[in-house]
């Protein structure tokens, strides 16, 4: 998918088949913020991995580096904890 356009509402990843126009692929997705979004959305989206019609959607830069080796959210959190432990001698 070219970087200069939003994915279409029904567009899916050619590799894994997941929806592209979904919160998890949006640059405003921010787990832990109100409705897990850094924009001023008026209502939350219950399934962050399913397509939605949010007008704020902008493709996250990480979507273009994603692939079979992309770390899961849990792996990323574990790495962050490990980095903090190293930093603070835990």
Secondary structure, DSSP 8 states (H G I E B T S, - for coil): --TTS---TT-B-TTT--BSSBGGGBTTB-TTSGGGBSS--SS--S-TTSB---TT--B-GGGGT-STT---HHHHHHHHHHHHHHHHT-
